[in-house]
Amino acid sequence: MMTDIQKMTSQDFQPYLGQNFNIALTEGSCALELLEASTLGTGARDGGAFSLLWQGPTTPALQQGTYEIEQPHLSGPF
């Protein structure tokens, strides 16, 4: 069963702090470590508003945008 990202909260990511997620790029993928998952308020969606802080390699330099991510223990991609 796939995870419903519309209902996810920062708490859903807490068990994965310090773990790597793969981010899909145009050419290949890149591993990012999840450093922080913070609640930002109620928000309009079921899961409320939250922020995720990532750390990755210096190359490739990722531009601000939306990326598909995968983590082996979550049903994704997101």
Secondary structure, DSSP 8 states (H G I E B T S, - for coil): ----GGG--HHHHGGGTT-EEEEE-SSSEEEEEEEEEEEEE--SSTT-EEEEEEE--SSS---SS---EE-TTSS---
